């Protein structure tokens, strides 16, 4: 992303009272276990690596909709 990385976007979302509870899924080419742990610790609810597996993405969305509904 130009100008900001995902962690910076997440930080901005977390400071907005209307958006802070919005679940955010990281989508990245970086599949290193250490980075996944760091991402989840930062507040991403899940972490997908590219290329995205559409079934896995759908399962994450289904899970998030169940917990939000």
PyMOL commands that set and color helices and strands:
alter all, ss='L'
color gray80, all
select helices_A, chain A and resi 6-15+33-42+54-68
alter helices_A, ss='H'
color red, helices_A
select strands_A, chain A and resi 25-28+46-49
alter strands_A, ss='S'
color yellow, strands_A
deselect
rebuild
show_as cartoon
